[in-house]
Amino acid sequence: MPDLRELYQEVILEHSKAPRNYRELPTANHRAEGYNPLCGDHFTVYLNLAGDSIRDITFQGSGCAISKASASMMTQMVKGKTRAEAATLFEQFHKLVTGKSPANGNGNRAELGKLSVFSGVSEFPVRVKCATLAWHTLQASLEGKQDTVSTE
Amino acid sequence: MTTAAKRLARESHLADVREIDARFDVQKVRRDFPILRRRVGGRNLVYLDNAATSQKPQAVIDAIGRYYELDNANIHRGVHFLSERATEEYEGARKKVQLFLHAADASEIIFVRGVTEAINLVAQTYGRTNVRAGDEVLISAMEHHSNIVPWQILCEEKGARLRVVPISDSGELMLEEFGRLLGPRTKIVAITHVSNALGTIVPVQRIIAMAHRENIPVLVDGAQAVPHLKVDVQAVDSDFYVFSGHKVYGPTGIGVLYGKSALLGAMPPYQGGGDMISSVTFEKTTYNKLPHKFEAGTPHVAGAIGLGAAIEYVNGLGLDNIAAHEHNLLTYATGTVSAIPGVRLIGTAREKAGVLSFLLDDIHPHDIGTILDQEGIAIRTGHHCAQPVMQRFGIAATARASFALYNTREEVDALVEGIQKVREVFA
């Protein structure tokens, strides 16, 4: 049986209780909504894009500890990055939470930085959607999609 | 109450509990369900997701196996031995359902896939014939999506209006509001017997009496009722009563629509095909008599037989005994779970069956579910396909433990310990 502490790491619990960048963004020029109809998790991601780079990013909504912490840490990680850099980070993050990181994953983890605390999610396949909801929403926002993103 | 009176009440309650335990040997019952011996992640399975689907006794599993091993053939067609056997078994199951629901005649029992198909059937046949622009369909605020969406589709098509009876903060139907909403435009009332999200038992007999005074027919969604309560469709005078086999220890993919003969007889068919006809020419088809008019195509023969076996199993234990055991269990669970600091129960109606929905501090139910799963405890978390109920209480989701005849107080204790564990993780 996978270890719960691997999933609910202190950092994750802390971010879920006190999410960072948790507010509306008055200067937002992009926004997208993400929704998981299965569990009712619902987030809005606000973006201020300056040319190709993410000048500011915030979010609001409701969800479980995993989805909220993931959204919170995502906003910290992608702020200041270009679209391409954010997309690459999501790709690596997705591999991490689905257990598809290379076995020796150190290089990968180094780039992911503190997002590597989510590695425990890979032992809980039904929670992958929680961890990636905010990221899918960010992706939709970057691509300028108007529809609500669904992880179902 | 004085201390002495409290003690007396408690002692009398404990005596009741002991008497019910003596009549209902839950450990013996558990041995009838092979899956309950299964271990999950090295722990004994504690299955508390019975409102989603129930586990199956060996008798049901065997009945399905036996049918495929010995009697499998298509029904109502062949002249050969096996076809006759299969038809007998299938129609025998219909008879068992008739007696289970106390219906007047077996031809009033239509086999369908489940409650969802049953309600869609009624909406698309009775509804499309009788509901017109400006008319109203009346449902309640605690319906499962399957008793909302089919009516919405109908109302959209017809330009009719879906009206909703509100519920109180404890999760009880507001009967006065119901009375006010019944009117000359109301063409049908569709209401749950027991709420899947809250556990509320709805006083359907009173509701039906009120609707019948205005000559309005009533469909009762019995999905969460038939495993827990004795249902008598004639005594409550229900016009339509629907339930799913898999929630009452039968297989998935089989369910029942009960309808009064007069109503079913006047309704157009739902699906066209084989078995639902008397004669077919390219100019005209004459439909078969009830119940076959509503059973186009080869039905789920094995499913019906499995459901028949499930009903026999339930009858063997006695629904009164089952109800008493489950009532005890729910009372015990309500007491012990609500005593945990930070727990808030959602759905505190006076009359409840089978369901304990709760929140724990501001911990998301999904997280509760994952942590309990690590303890081998299966509960449901989410909106329970009843999003309007969640909106009514201003919440996104609940954690829901739901009980069946094979659950024990020890399993409730495991749930309580599991919830304590959740509190530790999120401390």
Interface residues (C-beta under 8 A of the other chain):
Chain A: M1 P2 L4 L7 Y8 L13 L38 C39 G40 D41 H42 S62 G63 C64 A65 I66 K68 F124 V126 R127 C130
Chain B: G41 G42 I363 H364 P365 H366 D367 T370 I371 Q374 T381 G382 H383 Q387 M390 A396 A397 V425 F426
